[in-house]
Amino acid sequence: MRFRNRALPVAALLAAAALVPLGASSASASPPGDHDVIANLFEWNWPSVRAECTNVLGPAGYGAVQVAPPEDSLSRDGHPWWEVYQPADYDVGGRLGTRQQFADMVAACHAAGVKVYADAVINHMTGQGSTSYGGKSFGKYDYPGLYSSADFHAYPGDCPESDDQIHDYNNYTEVTECELSSLSDLRTESDHVRDTIAGYLNDLIGLGVDGFRVDAAKHIGHDDLAAIESRLTGSPYIYQEVMPGGSGDLAPAAYEGTGDVLEFTYGYKLKEQFNGDIANLRSFGSSWGLEPSGKSVVFVANHDTERNGSDLSYKDGAKYRLATIFGLAWDFGTPQVYSGFDFSGTDDSPPSDGSGYVSDTDCSSGWQGCLDRTMAGMVGWHNTVRGTPVSNWWSASNQIAFSRGDRGFVAINNSTSDLSRTFTTGLPAGTYHDVIGSGTVTVASNGTASLTIPPTTAVAIDTNDQA
């Protein structure tokens, strides 16, 4: 039976993870242009990602999984989540698992038809501490076997600020050659640094990694990014973290020559509308100040925006879920579905043991309910309607509905009242499963369906899931 939004027998599925053939080749991964939804499993450990690929992501039709930075990193008291964004060495292994567990995870994801994109922290090393998870000792500008002080930007000569920190975020030199939050900034114009970074990324490619989310790409020079990428094996998919706000060489559009970009404005605008009136979303797209659809990886929330409040997050409850449904239903960008962990303070660690090693994911406790599972039916819907236009738009105050060609129909009720009416669905007559809820929808011979949608819920049907 085709996997969609049916209730998941989680315990049985997780037990079956041990049956995954771990020698599967990356050739079995979903090809480019096929299933494109990326599950962002933020700081899940490698065994948990492995099980999720096998039991959820592959069967649901996700095209890829984004995993946290896999390199050895800073280990400090309290073990904040951002330790993994402070590299101490390029050995694969750390608080998320061992090198072998990482390799097993990649192989299992490929066997399930899911590509693996690794978060690549290559702008900097850590700027504090002295010990890594792998037991390495280091100093702020001294990483034995990797880098010495000559491999970092400094004042004077590079950064024009005497404290080595960025003061003017519209100044290209400061943004690319001064320290971001006191992190030791790599001299990425150096051939040695470029070779060393490329060596690390090629090691990951050798383990089967299919692409990279480039962390802090805005803080790396354009020529440096291009030079590092030219040293990579094969053609990994690249998408880059470029926060909006700068102009010229610091604008997101300036980075499109070295890969796709994470489209932050997308999430900002969705928060505005889901806290305002989603009827405005009829024209949602590049005219709203977004980067081109074909260059954008889009998301409702990520690990930074959920903490700074710029986007919706799991703490917004139904609005967050409805915005994610809209993102999967709308025809714009490459969508991500974010599954992180609960937090009350901005530095809070994911569920971990006393030494900081992240615990196996438990979707009923500590892990935001695992939105990638909640959205499984909508991922299949997204794949079914791929390449079709938005049509049959209908809207009222905070209520919208539309079809995607003759393959799918969705209605979203972001209001506090029931939505009851007869909709033009664009679909052939028949009975369809609601891929979001548990019921069915009957489409009449004229393509209409009469629905009652409770407040803060949605209904979605498609031609690949008929009852």
Backbone torsions as a table, in degrees:
resi	resn	phi	psi	omega
1	MET	NA	139.3	-177.4
2	ARG	-67.3	129.6	-179.7
3	PHE	-73.7	122.7	171.7
4	ARG	-133.0	-121.3	-174.9
5	ASN	-97.0	15.0	-178.0
6	ARG	-60.4	152.7	179.4
7	ALA	-56.4	132.1	-174.7
8	LEU	-88.2	126.4	172.5
9	PRO	-77.4	75.4	-166.4
10	VAL	-58.1	-47.0	-176.7
11	ALA	-60.2	-44.1	-179.7
12	ALA	-66.3	-38.8	-178.8
13	LEU	-66.4	-42.2	-179.6
14	LEU	-66.3	-34.6	177.9
15	ALA	-65.1	-29.4	-178.6
16	ALA	-76.8	-9.8	-176.3
17	ALA	-58.9	-29.9	-178.5
18	ALA	-65.4	-13.8	-177.3
19	LEU	-88.0	-1.8	-177.1
20	VAL	-66.9	132.8	176.2
21	PRO	-73.0	111.3	-171.2
22	LEU	-79.8	-6.7	-179.7
23	GLY	-94.4	11.6	-174.7
24	ALA	-62.2	142.1	-179.0
25	SER	-82.6	154.6	176.7
26	SER	-65.2	-14.1	179.6
27	ALA	-65.1	-17.4	-179.5
28	SER	-85.2	-3.7	-179.8
29	ALA	-68.1	155.2	-179.7
30	SER	-58.0	131.7	-177.0
31	PRO	-72.9	157.7	177.4
32	PRO	-57.6	142.7	177.1
33	GLY	84.4	-2.2	177.8
34	ASP	-94.8	-122.9	178.0
35	HIS	-69.6	127.7	-171.3
36	ASP	-118.4	-7.5	-176.2
37	VAL	-68.6	132.7	-179.9
38	ILE	-104.2	123.6	170.7
39	ALA	-86.8	119.5	177.7
40	ASN	-95.9	95.3	-179.0
41	LEU	-91.2	85.4	-168.8
42	PHE	-70.7	114.8	177.0
43	GLU	60.6	27.4	166.2
44	TRP	-71.5	144.5	177.6
45	ASN	-76.9	166.2	-171.6
46	TRP	-64.6	-41.6	176.3
47	PRO	-61.2	-34.8	179.5
48	SER	-70.5	-39.9	176.2
49	VAL	-63.4	-43.0	178.9
50	ARG	-55.5	-50.1	-179.1
51	ALA	-63.9	-38.6	-177.6
52	GLU	-67.7	-39.2	176.1
53	CYS	-59.0	-46.0	-175.9
54	THR	-68.0	-45.3	-168.1
55	ASN	-96.3	-21.7	-174.3
56	VAL	-127.6	-58.8	-169.7
57	LEU	-65.1	-48.0	179.3
58	GLY	-62.2	-55.1	179.2
59	PRO	-59.0	-32.5	-178.7
60	ALA	-76.8	-19.1	179.9
61	GLY	98.9	14.8	172.5
62	TYR	-63.0	142.8	179.5
63	GLY	-88.2	-26.7	-174.8
64	ALA	-157.4	162.1	172.4
65	VAL	-125.0	134.4	172.5
66	GLN	-96.5	126.3	-179.5
67	VAL	-113.7	158.4	-177.1
68	ALA	-67.8	164.6	-179.7
69	PRO	-54.5	126.2	-174.1
70	PRO	-92.8	0.0	-175.5
71	GLU	-78.6	162.8	173.6
72	ASP	-64.1	139.0	-173.3
73	SER	-138.4	173.7	173.9
74	LEU	-50.4	139.9	169.6
75	SER	-124.5	123.7	-177.7
76	ARG	-141.4	168.2	-178.9
77	ASP	-58.0	139.1	178.3
78	GLY	85.9	-22.6	176.1
79	HIS	47.0	61.7	175.9
80	PRO	-61.3	158.8	-177.1
81	TRP	-59.9	-29.6	-173.1
82	TRP	-79.7	3.2	173.7
83	GLU	-53.6	-41.3	-175.1
84	VAL	-69.8	-11.7	175.7
85	TYR	-95.4	12.6	176.3
86	GLN	-125.1	84.5	-175.7
87	PRO	-63.5	143.1	173.4
88	ALA	-117.6	-19.5	-180.0
89	ASP	-165.3	162.9	-179.5
90	TYR	-99.9	11.9	170.7
91	ASP	-62.1	139.1	176.9
92	VAL	-83.8	111.9	-177.2
93	GLY	150.1	142.6	-178.1
94	GLY	172.5	-142.2	-172.6
95	ARG	-72.9	-9.9	-179.7
96	LEU	-100.4	-5.1	177.8
97	GLY	138.4	178.4	-175.9
98	THR	-86.9	169.8	176.1
99	ARG	-60.0	-42.3	-179.9
100	GLN	-65.0	-40.1	177.4
101	GLN	-64.0	-36.4	177.3
102	PHE	-64.7	-47.2	-179.9
103	ALA	-61.6	-41.6	178.5
104	ASP	-63.4	-39.0	178.4
105	MET	-61.8	-47.8	-179.1
106	VAL	-60.3	-45.2	-179.7
107	ALA	-61.8	-41.4	-180.0
108	ALA	-66.8	-39.8	178.1
109	CYS	-63.7	-43.4	177.6
110	HIS	-61.8	-40.8	178.3
111	ALA	-61.4	-28.2	178.3
112	ALA	-88.6	1.7	-179.7
113	GLY	81.5	22.7	-176.3
114	VAL	-115.9	125.2	175.4
115	LYS	-75.9	161.1	179.9
116	VAL	-121.5	121.7	175.6
117	TYR	-112.3	122.9	-177.9
118	ALA	-97.3	139.8	173.7
119	ASP	-72.2	119.0	-174.5
120	ALA	-107.0	113.0	179.3
121	VAL	-98.4	98.2	-172.4
122	ILE	-126.1	-0.1	177.9
123	ASN	-78.0	-28.3	-168.7
124	HIS	-153.2	168.9	165.6
125	MET	-110.0	-175.6	179.6
126	THR	-71.2	155.0	178.7
127	GLY	-112.5	14.7	-176.5
128	GLN	-154.6	173.7	175.4
129	GLY	72.9	-176.7	-178.1
130	SER	-148.6	-1.5	-175.8
131	THR	-136.0	141.0	179.8
132	SER	-107.0	170.6	175.3
133	TYR	-61.6	-31.6	179.2
134	GLY	-83.0	5.3	178.0
135	GLY	83.2	12.5	178.7
136	LYS	-79.3	144.7	173.5
137	SER	-104.6	143.1	-174.7
138	PHE	-156.7	165.7	171.3
139	GLY	-121.5	173.5	-174.5
140	LYS	-57.5	-37.7	179.9
141	TYR	-120.5	25.9	-176.7
142	ASP	-141.0	107.6	-179.0
143	TYR	-126.6	92.5	-172.3
144	PRO	-50.7	131.2	-179.8
145	GLY	85.1	-9.4	-179.8
146	LEU	-122.2	-68.0	-170.5
147	TYR	-136.6	150.6	170.5
148	SER	-123.8	-177.8	-173.9
149	SER	-57.9	-30.3	-179.6
150	ALA	-67.2	-12.4	-176.6
151	ASP	-95.5	11.8	-178.1
152	PHE	-126.8	148.1	173.9
153	HIS	-71.0	146.5	-178.3
154	ALA	-155.6	166.5	171.2
155	TYR	-99.3	137.2	-6.0
156	PRO	-86.7	174.6	176.1
157	GLY	106.4	-36.1	178.7
158	ASP	-118.4	-80.7	178.3
159	CYS	-71.8	129.8	-179.7
160	PRO	-79.4	-5.5	-178.6
161	GLU	-97.5	133.6	-173.6
162	SER	-65.2	-22.8	178.2
163	ASP	-93.9	5.8	178.5
164	ASP	65.8	13.0	-177.5
165	GLN	-105.6	155.4	176.5
166	ILE	-75.0	125.2	175.0
167	HIS	-109.9	-33.5	-176.6
168	ASP	-118.8	105.2	-177.5
169	TYR	-78.9	5.1	171.9
170	ASN	-105.4	4.6	-179.6
171	ASN	-103.2	114.3	-173.7
172	TYR	-60.4	-41.7	180.0
173	THR	-62.6	-45.2	179.8
174	GLU	-64.3	-44.1	-176.3
175	VAL	-65.1	-34.3	-175.8
176	THR	-98.6	-14.5	-175.4
177	GLU	-128.0	1.3	172.3
178	CYS	-105.9	169.9	-175.3
179	GLU	-82.6	135.7	173.3
180	LEU	-90.2	113.6	178.8
181	SER	53.1	40.7	176.3
182	SER	65.8	17.4	176.0
183	LEU	-82.3	138.5	-175.1
184	SER	-65.1	112.8	-169.7
185	ASP	-87.1	119.4	-176.4
186	LEU	-71.4	141.5	177.7
187	ARG	-80.7	79.7	-171.7
188	THR	-73.3	-4.4	172.5
189	GLU	-82.8	-7.6	179.5
190	SER	-82.1	135.4	177.7
191	ASP	-61.2	-37.7	179.1
192	HIS	-62.2	-44.9	180.0
193	VAL	-65.8	-43.6	179.0
194	ARG	-60.2	-44.2	179.9
195	ASP	-63.9	-40.2	-177.8
196	THR	-67.5	-44.9	177.3
197	ILE	-61.9	-47.3	-179.8
198	ALA	-61.7	-35.0	177.4
199	GLY	-61.7	-41.7	177.6
200	TYR	-64.3	-48.2	-178.8
201	LEU	-64.8	-37.5	177.6
202	ASN	-67.7	-29.8	173.9
203	ASP	-63.0	-43.0	177.9
204	LEU	-65.2	-40.5	177.0
205	ILE	-60.9	-39.9	177.3
206	GLY	-62.6	-26.3	176.3
207	LEU	-84.6	-1.2	175.6
208	GLY	107.9	0.2	-179.0
209	VAL	-62.5	135.2	-173.1
210	ASP	-96.6	-14.3	-177.8
211	GLY	-177.0	179.4	-173.8
212	PHE	-140.2	137.4	162.5
213	ARG	-90.7	115.4	-177.1
214	VAL	-87.3	109.1	179.8
215	ASP	-68.6	141.1	175.4
216	ALA	51.8	37.7	-179.1
217	ALA	-60.6	-29.7	179.6
218	LYS	-61.5	-20.4	-176.1
219	HIS	-98.6	11.9	176.8
220	ILE	-118.3	134.1	-179.2
221	GLY	-59.5	147.0	-179.4
222	HIS	-56.7	-47.6	-179.4
223	ASP	-63.6	-34.0	179.9
224	ASP	-67.7	-44.2	177.5
225	LEU	-59.8	-45.8	-179.5
226	ALA	-62.0	-39.8	-178.6
227	ALA	-67.9	-39.5	177.8
228	ILE	-65.2	-45.4	-178.9
229	GLU	-63.8	-32.2	-179.9
230	SER	-66.6	-18.1	-179.8
231	ARG	-91.5	-1.8	-175.4
232	LEU	-84.4	149.1	178.4
233	THR	-79.2	135.3	177.8
234	GLY	72.3	-153.3	-178.0
235	SER	-131.6	69.1	-179.6
236	PRO	-65.1	147.4	175.5
237	TYR	-72.5	131.3	-178.1
238	ILE	-119.6	127.0	168.0
239	TYR	-135.2	143.6	-162.1
240	GLN	-121.3	141.4	174.4
241	GLU	-82.6	105.9	177.9
242	VAL	-129.2	99.4	-179.6
243	MET	-65.5	138.5	177.4
244	PRO	-71.7	165.4	176.8
245	GLY	128.7	-28.6	177.8
246	GLY	-91.3	170.1	178.8
247	SER	-125.8	172.3	177.1
248	GLY	58.3	-126.4	-177.9
249	ASP	-67.3	-10.5	-179.5
250	LEU	-104.9	1.5	177.4
251	ALA	-77.8	149.6	177.9
252	PRO	-51.7	-37.6	-178.4
253	ALA	-61.0	-26.7	-178.2
254	ALA	-70.1	-14.4	-177.6
255	TYR	-100.4	2.9	-176.9
256	GLU	-69.7	-16.0	177.1
257	GLY	-74.7	-16.6	-179.3
258	THR	-113.8	11.9	177.1
259	GLY	146.1	-178.5	173.0
260	ASP	-76.3	171.4	-178.7
261	VAL	-128.2	148.5	170.7
262	LEU	-73.3	124.1	-173.2
263	GLU	-93.4	90.7	-176.9
264	PHE	-68.6	-35.0	-177.5
265	THR	-62.1	-29.6	178.3
266	TYR	-54.1	-52.2	-179.3
267	GLY	-66.8	-37.5	178.1
268	TYR	-59.1	-46.8	-176.5
269	LYS	-68.3	-37.4	177.4
270	LEU	-64.3	-38.0	177.1
271	LYS	-61.8	-43.6	178.9
272	GLU	-56.9	-45.6	-175.0
273	GLN	-75.0	-39.8	179.6
274	PHE	-73.8	-16.1	169.2
275	ASN	-96.5	0.1	179.6
276	GLY	-123.5	-100.4	-178.8
277	ASP	-142.3	111.1	-176.4
278	ILE	-69.9	-9.4	175.5
279	ALA	-60.0	-22.9	179.0
280	ASN	-68.9	-14.7	-171.8
281	LEU	-74.1	0.7	-179.0
282	ARG	-56.7	-32.6	-177.9
283	SER	-104.4	14.1	-172.5
284	PHE	-60.3	125.2	-179.5
285	GLY	165.5	-151.9	-174.2
286	SER	-60.0	-29.4	179.7
287	SER	-66.0	-12.6	177.7
288	TRP	-89.1	8.3	-179.2
289	GLY	92.3	15.9	179.6
290	LEU	-86.7	155.4	172.5
291	GLU	-66.8	162.9	-179.4
292	PRO	-55.8	143.8	-177.4
293	SER	-55.0	-41.9	-176.2
294	GLY	-71.9	-8.6	179.1
295	LYS	-113.7	5.1	-170.5
296	SER	-112.4	129.8	165.5
297	VAL	-99.4	119.0	-168.6
298	VAL	-111.1	152.3	-176.3
299	PHE	-156.6	151.8	174.8
300	VAL	-82.0	-36.0	178.6
301	ALA	-153.7	153.9	166.1
302	ASN	-137.2	-172.5	-171.4
303	HIS	-67.0	-28.3	177.3
304	ASP	-81.4	-47.7	-173.2
305	THR	-70.0	-29.6	178.0
306	GLU	-70.6	-23.4	179.6
307	ARG	-89.2	-30.5	-179.6
308	ASN	-92.8	-2.5	174.7
309	GLY	79.8	7.0	-178.1
310	SER	-74.6	-23.0	-180.0
311	ASP	-122.4	169.3	167.8
312	LEU	-64.2	158.8	176.8
313	SER	-148.1	179.4	179.3
314	TYR	-57.6	-22.9	180.0
315	LYS	-73.0	-12.4	176.3
316	ASP	-89.4	1.6	172.8
317	GLY	61.0	-124.1	-172.4
318	ALA	-61.6	-35.5	-179.6
319	LYS	-61.6	-38.5	178.4
320	TYR	-64.2	-44.1	179.8
321	ARG	-66.1	-42.8	-179.5
322	LEU	-66.5	-36.9	178.2
323	ALA	-65.2	-36.6	177.7
324	THR	-67.9	-39.1	174.9
325	ILE	-60.1	-45.7	179.1
326	PHE	-59.8	-44.4	-178.8
327	GLY	-60.6	-35.2	178.0
328	LEU	-76.9	-26.2	-178.5
329	ALA	-86.1	-31.1	-175.6
330	TRP	-79.0	154.4	-176.3
331	ASP	-97.7	77.8	178.3
332	PHE	-156.1	125.9	171.1
333	GLY	69.4	-179.0	173.9
334	THR	-98.3	111.0	-171.2
335	PRO	-82.6	144.7	170.3
336	GLN	-109.1	147.2	169.0
337	VAL	-115.7	122.0	-170.8
338	TYR	-98.9	127.4	174.6
339	SER	-127.0	102.6	-179.5
340	GLY	-111.9	-152.3	-177.1
341	PHE	-123.9	158.5	179.5
342	ASP	-65.6	146.8	175.1
343	PHE	-152.6	153.2	172.5
344	SER	-118.0	-34.2	173.6
345	GLY	-107.1	150.9	-173.4
346	THR	-65.6	-19.8	-179.5
347	ASP	-99.0	0.5	-171.7
348	ASP	-53.8	139.7	176.9
349	SER	-74.7	151.2	164.6
350	PRO	-64.6	162.9	177.4
351	PRO	-52.1	123.5	-171.1
352	SER	-146.6	166.6	171.6
353	ASP	-84.1	-177.7	-175.2
354	GLY	-65.1	-17.9	179.8
355	SER	-97.1	1.6	176.8
356	GLY	97.0	-5.2	-179.5
357	TYR	-73.4	126.6	-171.1
358	VAL	-69.3	134.8	-178.3
359	SER	-77.1	162.0	175.4
360	ASP	-59.9	143.3	-178.1
361	THR	-67.6	131.6	175.6
362	ASP	-122.1	104.5	-173.1
363	CYS	-67.2	-12.1	178.8
364	SER	-95.1	-4.8	-175.8
365	SER	-156.0	114.9	171.4
366	GLY	89.1	-4.9	-172.4
367	TRP	-126.7	36.4	172.3
368	GLN	57.2	19.3	177.1
369	GLY	75.9	3.3	176.0
370	CYS	56.0	76.4	-177.2
371	LEU	-61.4	-27.4	178.3
372	ASP	-58.8	-30.9	177.6
373	ARG	-77.8	-42.8	179.0
374	THR	-58.9	-34.2	-176.1
375	MET	-93.0	8.7	-175.9
376	ALA	-56.6	-44.8	179.7
377	GLY	-63.6	-37.9	179.9
378	MET	-71.3	-27.1	175.8
379	VAL	-66.0	-43.5	174.8
380	GLY	-61.8	-40.9	176.6
381	TRP	-59.1	-47.2	179.1
382	HIS	-57.2	-43.3	-179.6
383	ASN	-67.9	-36.7	-179.2
384	THR	-65.4	-38.4	-174.6
385	VAL	-92.2	1.5	-176.1
386	ARG	-50.4	130.9	176.6
387	GLY	87.2	0.2	-179.8
388	THR	-101.9	152.8	-177.8
389	PRO	-83.3	159.2	170.6
390	VAL	-74.1	132.4	178.8
391	SER	-148.2	174.7	178.4
392	ASN	52.5	39.7	179.0
393	TRP	-63.6	136.4	171.5
394	TRP	-138.3	143.9	177.0
395	SER	-152.5	152.2	167.9
396	ALA	-140.3	-174.0	-177.3
397	SER	-59.4	113.7	178.0
398	ASN	59.1	26.9	176.3
399	GLN	-137.7	132.2	179.2
400	ILE	-139.8	158.5	172.9
401	ALA	-153.5	147.7	175.8
402	PHE	-163.5	162.7	175.4
403	SER	-112.1	163.4	171.1
404	ARG	-116.2	98.3	-175.9
405	GLY	56.6	-136.4	177.3
406	ASP	-109.2	25.4	-175.4
407	ARG	-112.5	-26.2	-175.6
408	GLY	-152.4	153.3	177.7
409	PHE	-140.0	140.9	178.4
410	VAL	-139.5	143.2	174.3
411	ALA	-131.8	132.0	-176.4
412	ILE	-123.9	125.1	179.9
413	ASN	-111.7	98.5	179.8
414	ASN	-95.6	14.5	-176.8
415	SER	-99.4	-178.3	179.4
416	THR	-99.7	8.1	-179.7
417	SER	-122.6	156.8	173.9
418	ASP	-60.1	146.4	172.6
419	LEU	-109.3	107.4	-178.8
420	SER	-124.4	117.1	177.1
421	ARG	-170.3	172.5	174.3
422	THR	-99.0	123.4	-175.5
423	PHE	-105.4	148.8	166.3
424	THR	-87.0	114.1	-172.9
425	THR	-93.5	-22.6	-175.6
426	GLY	78.0	0.9	-175.9
427	LEU	-98.8	155.0	174.3
428	PRO	-63.8	157.1	178.0
429	ALA	-59.9	144.7	178.8
430	GLY	155.7	-179.9	176.7
431	THR	-110.9	130.1	-173.2
432	TYR	-123.8	147.0	171.1
433	HIS	-75.7	138.0	169.0
434	ASP	-76.6	115.3	-174.1
435	VAL	-76.9	-7.1	177.8
436	ILE	-98.5	-47.4	179.4
437	GLY	-98.2	-152.8	-176.3
438	SER	-118.2	2.6	-175.6
439	GLY	-96.3	-167.4	177.2
440	THR	-125.4	160.7	178.5
441	VAL	-128.5	131.2	177.8
442	THR	-101.6	123.9	176.9
443	VAL	-101.8	127.3	-177.6
444	ALA	-76.9	174.0	-177.5
445	SER	-62.1	-25.2	178.2
446	ASN	-90.3	8.3	176.8
447	GLY	83.7	9.1	-179.3
448	THR	-100.0	158.8	176.1
449	ALA	-143.2	134.5	177.8
450	SER	-96.0	122.5	-173.4
451	LEU	-131.7	149.4	166.0
452	THR	-122.0	116.1	-175.2
453	ILE	-113.4	115.3	-179.1
454	PRO	-62.2	164.8	178.4
455	PRO	-57.3	145.0	176.0
456	THR	53.7	38.5	174.2
457	THR	-134.7	178.1	-178.9
458	ALA	-148.8	161.7	175.7
459	VAL	-131.1	138.0	176.5
460	ALA	-143.5	134.0	178.4
461	ILE	-133.2	154.6	176.9
462	ASP	-151.1	164.5	-172.7
463	THR	-72.9	-7.2	179.5
464	ASN	-97.9	8.6	-179.4
465	ASP	-143.7	64.5	177.4
466	GLN	-89.2	146.3	-178.5
467	ALA	-72.9	NA	NA
